[in-house]
Amino acid sequence: MFWRALQPFLDPVTKAKVAFATSEAEVRDAIRPHMGADVLYASLGGDKADATFDGPGHAQFMQAAEGRRAAKVAAAAAILAAEE
């Protein structure tokens, strides 16, 4: 539906570059000619190990980043309060 609404506004050269893949095999076949195996994940037919997500590690990282941000905000607020 979206593609039918969008395609009349695209240049024919651009429209010809669009491909839809409905399976992993189609994705691999579409990507491989354009990207080397060294940059593709194994699930896409490449040599790189598939990415994993460390939820607890990410949460810890984000909490530390929030602590640094809060400290910067507090420091800026103290400077502004001192200027008043």
LINFENMO-V808251 format. One record per backbone hydrogen bond with DSSP energy under -0.5 kcal/mol. NH is the residue of the N-H (numbers start at 1). CO is the residue of the C=O. Records with the same first field share a line. If there is no record, write none. Layout:
# LINFENMO-V808251
NH=CO, CO
This chain:
# LINFENMO-V808251
5=1
6=2
7=3
9=6
10=7
15=11
16=12
17=13, 14
18=14, 15
27=23
28=24
29=25
30=26
31=27
32=28
33=29
34=31
35=31
39=36
40=36
42=48
44=41
45=42
46=41
47=37
48=37, 40
54=52
55=53
58=54
59=55
60=56
61=57
62=58
63=59
64=60
65=61
66=62
67=63
68=64
69=65
70=66
71=67
72=68
73=69
74=70
75=71
76=72
77=73
78=74
79=75
80=76
81=77
82=78
83=79
84=80, 81
